Amino acid sequence: MAHRGGTGDAPENTLPAIATALSNGAEALWLTVQLSRDGVPVLYRPADLSALTNGQGKVADHTLAELQQLNAGWQFKQADGAGGFSYPWRERSLPIPTLIDALNAIPPAIPVVLDMKALPAAPQAAAVAHVLDGARAWQRVTLYSTEAAYQQAFAPYRQAQLYESRDATRLRLAQVDLAAQCNAPVVGTRAAFEISRKVDLVETFTLGEGRSSVNARLWTPAAVQCFRQQGKVYLTAIAVNNVDDLKAATCLGMDAVLVDSPATLRPLRDSLKLPLACR
């Protein structure tokens, strides 16, 4: 899966990113959605427009017309070979695309994950559902969010395919890895979490607390076995951006990996000699 349409190879969540990811062999696209002030779902991830564009403020504070006057590639930089960076998209117009623009640009056979990034959840869910209805795209789209409110917001749409809440996935992983307990999801569940993740362990004392930070691999063989204890579930490893993580995800039997640069990961994937010598 190309994360944000392939954020490592082109300006993220844009039509050129989508085209580049597909040309680099991406088999699915993970795109980020927010809602404009006039209720149009658009592709954009950060909280402020200044992070990626030549504008500023929240997406929700601007109309679609205002958003499309901005350059979504303004902050995208590439190494120039001399130790510096260039900004190749500053001389070109690259508007923030709408969700329907993106769906129209993606072949119907390519799965799409829509990552909901804004609150409140209900208005955005309704607007996204309206687009998916019109495009007849429910079957090729799965919905994800770090905000559990979207589980409830999409509940009225029976055709909606959702990842389980991130809270639920994190708790299942922690129970397996820290307590040797398995709370398996129902068959057909979709779950996603980072292949590695910085985790803070907090211990509360009478006079304060102690904190230990570790770079944890919560997807372990035991965790995968637990998730699939009841039957088939669909597991995605997020942030797989080097060959070691790719090998780990392959050995774990993950169904999908979320990568920033399909251009980089494709040759690494093709170079793997299967079956791997997994421990």
C-alpha positions in Angstrom: 0.0 0.0 0.0 1.3 3.5 -0.9 1.1 5.6 2.3 -0.6 9.0 1.5 -0.4 8.0 -2.1 3.4 7.5 -1.8 4.6 10.4 0.3 8.3 9.6 -0.3 8.1 9.8 -4.1 5.8 12.7 -4.8 3.7 15.4 -3.0 1.5 13.3 -0.7 -2.2 12.9 -1.3 -2.1 14.4 -4.8 -3.0 13.0 -8.2 0.7 12.9 -9.3 1.4 10.9 -6.2 -1.3 8.4 -7.0 0.0 8.0 -10.6 3.6 7.7 -9.4 2.7 5.0 -6.9 0.8 3.0 -9.4 3.7 3.2 -11.9 6.0 2.0 -9.1 3.9 -1.1 -8.5 1.7 -0.1 -5.6 -1.1 -2.6 -5.3 -3.3 -0.4 -3.0 -3.5 3.2 -2.0 -3.9 4.7 1.5 -5.2 8.3 1.2 -6.1 10.9 3.9 -9.4 12.7 3.9 -10.5 16.0 5.5 -13.6 18.2 4.9 -13.6 21.6 3.4 -15.6 24.4 4.9 -18.3 23.9 2.3 -18.5 20.1 3.0 -16.4 18.6 0.2 -14.1 15.7 1.1 -10.5 16.5 0.0 -7.2 14.7 0.3 -5.0 16.3 3.0 -3.3 15.1 6.2 -1.7 17.6 8.5 -3.6 19.8 10.9 -2.4 23.0 9.2 -2.1 23.9 5.5 1.3 25.4 6.0 2.8 22.0 6.6 2.5 21.1 2.9 1.2 24.1 0.9 1.7 27.8 0.5 -1.3 28.5 2.6 -2.1 28.4 6.3 -4.9 27.5 8.6 -7.1 24.4 8.8 -8.7 22.7 5.8 -12.1 23.1 7.5 -11.7 26.9 7.5 -11.4 27.1 3.7 -13.8 26.5 0.9 -13.0 24.0 -1.9 -12.4 26.9 -4.3 -9.9 28.5 -1.8 -8.1 25.2 -1.2 -7.7 24.6 -4.9 -5.9 27.9 -5.3 -3.1 26.5 -3.1 -0.1 24.5 -4.2 -0.2 21.1 -2.6 3.4 20.4 -3.6 4.9 23.7 -2.2 6.9 22.0 0.6 7.8 18.8 -1.2 11.6 18.7 -1.5 14.1 16.4 -3.2 17.9 16.0 -2.7 19.7 17.9 -5.5 22.8 15.8 -5.5 25.0 18.5 -4.1 24.1 18.1 -0.5 21.1 20.4 -0.7 17.5 20.3 -1.6 15.3 21.6 -4.3 11.5 22.2 -4.4 10.5 20.9 -7.8 6.8 21.6 -7.5 7.0 25.3 -6.6 6.9 26.3 -10.3 3.9 24.2 -11.1 0.3 24.4 -10.0 -0.7 21.4 -8.0 -4.2 21.8 -6.3 -5.4 19.8 -3.4 -7.6 17.1 -5.0 -11.1 16.2 -4.0 -11.9 12.6 -3.0 -14.0 12.1 -6.2 -11.0 13.3 -8.3 -8.9 10.7 -6.7 -11.4 7.9 -7.1 -11.8 8.8 -10.7 -8.0 8.6 -11.2 -7.6 5.2 -9.6 -8.4 2.0 -11.6 -11.4 0.3 -10.1 -9.4 -2.9 -9.4 -7.0 -1.0 -7.0 -8.1 -1.1 -3.4 -8.3 2.2 -1.5 -8.0 2.9 2.2 -9.4 6.3 3.3 -7.9 7.6 6.5 -10.2 10.0 8.3 -8.2 12.8 9.9 -10.7 15.5 11.1 -13.3 15.9 13.7 -16.2 16.0 14.2 -16.6 12.6 12.6 -20.3 12.6 11.7 -20.3 15.4 9.0 -17.2 14.0 7.4 -18.6 10.4 7.4 -21.8 11.6 5.8 -19.9 13.6 3.1 -17.6 10.7 2.3 -20.6 8.3 2.2 -22.3 10.6 -0.3 -19.2 10.5 -2.6 -18.9 6.7 -2.3 -22.6 6.3 -3.1 -22.3 8.5 -6.2 -19.1 6.8 -7.4 -20.4 3.3 -6.5 -17.1 2.8 -4.7 -18.0 1.2 -1.5 -16.7 -2.3 -2.5 -13.2 -1.0 -3.3 -12.9 1.3 -0.3 -12.0 0.5 3.3 -12.2 3.2 6.0 -9.6 3.8 8.8 -9.0 6.4 11.5 -7.0 6.9 14.6 -10.2 8.5 16.0 -12.6 5.8 17.4 -15.5 8.2 16.7 -15.5 7.2 13.1 -16.5 3.6 14.0 -19.8 5.1 15.3 -20.1 7.6 12.5 -20.0 5.0 9.8 -22.2 2.5 11.6 -25.4 3.6 9.8 -23.8 2.7 6.5 -24.2 -1.1 6.3 -22.0 -1.3 3.2 -19.1 0.4 4.9 -15.9 -1.7 5.3 -13.9 -0.5 8.3 -10.7 -1.3 10.1 -11.4 -1.9 13.8 -10.6 1.1 16.0 -6.9 1.7 16.6 -7.7 1.6 20.4 -9.0 -2.0 19.9 -5.9 -3.1 17.9 -3.5 -1.5 20.4 -5.2 -3.1 23.3 -5.2 -6.6 21.7 -1.5 -6.2 20.9 -0.6 -5.1 24.4 -2.6 -7.9 26.0 -0.7 -10.5 24.0 2.8 -9.0 24.3 2.6 -7.7 28.0 0.1 -10.1 29.6 0.2 -13.2 27.4 -3.6 -12.9 27.0 -5.5 -13.3 23.7 -8.6 -11.3 23.0 -9.1 -12.4 19.4 -11.3 -10.3 17.0 -14.1 -11.8 15.1 -13.6 -13.4 11.7 -13.3 -10.8 8.9 -11.8 -8.0 11.1 -9.3 -5.6 9.6 -6.6 -4.3 11.9 -3.6 -2.1 11.3 -0.7 -1.0 13.4 3.0 0.0 13.0 5.5 -2.7 12.5 7.6 -0.9 15.1 6.4 1.9 17.4 7.9 4.0 20.2 6.0 3.0 23.4 6.1 4.7 26.8 5.5 2.4 29.7 4.3 4.4 32.7 4.3 3.2 36.3 2.5 5.3 38.9 4.0 5.7 42.3 2.7 7.3 45.5 5.0 10.3 44.9 5.0 10.4 41.1 5.6 8.1 38.2 8.3 6.3 36.3 8.5 6.2 32.5 10.4 3.9 30.2 10.5 4.4 26.4 11.1 1.5 24.1 10.9 1.0 20.3 8.5 -2.0 20.4 7.6 -4.5 17.8 4.0 -5.2 18.9 3.3 -7.4 15.8 4.9 -10.7 17.0 4.2 -14.3 15.9 2.1 -14.7 19.1 0.1 -11.5 18.3 -0.6 -12.6 14.7 -1.6 -16.1 15.9 -4.0 -14.5 18.5 -5.6 -12.2 15.9 -6.3 -15.2 13.6 -7.4 -17.5 16.4 -11.0 -17.3 15.4 -10.3 -17.4 11.6 -9.2 -15.1 8.8 -8.6 -11.5 9.7 -6.9 -8.9 7.5 -3.7 -7.5 9.0 -1.7 -4.5 7.8 1.7 -3.5 9.0 2.2 0.3 9.0 5.5 2.1 8.4 7.4 -0.7 6.5 10.2 1.4 4.9 13.3 -0.8 4.9 14.2 -4.3 4.0 14.4 -5.6 7.6 10.9 -4.5 8.3 9.7 -5.9 5.0 11.2 -9.3 5.9 9.7 -9.1 9.3 6.2 -8.4 7.9 6.6 -11.2 5.3 7.7 -13.7 8.0 4.7 -12.7 10.2 2.3 -13.4 7.3 0.9 -9.9 7.2 -1.6 -9.3 4.4 -0.4 -5.8 3.5 2.4 -3.4 4.3 2.0 0.4 4.3 5.1 2.0 2.7 6.1 5.7 2.1 8.1 5.0 -1.1 6.9 2.3 -3.5 9.8 3.3 -5.7 12.2 2.2 -2.9 10.3 -0.8 -1.6 9.4 -2.4 -4.9 13.0 -3.5 -5.8 13.5 -4.6 -2.2 10.4 -6.7 -2.4 11.4 -8.2 -5.7 14.9 -9.0 -4.4 13.5 -11.2 -1.5 14.3 -14.8 -2.1 11.2 -16.7 -1.0 10.6 -18.6 1.1 12.5 -16.5 3.7 14.5 -18.2 6.5 12.2 -17.0 9.2 13.0 -17.5 12.9 
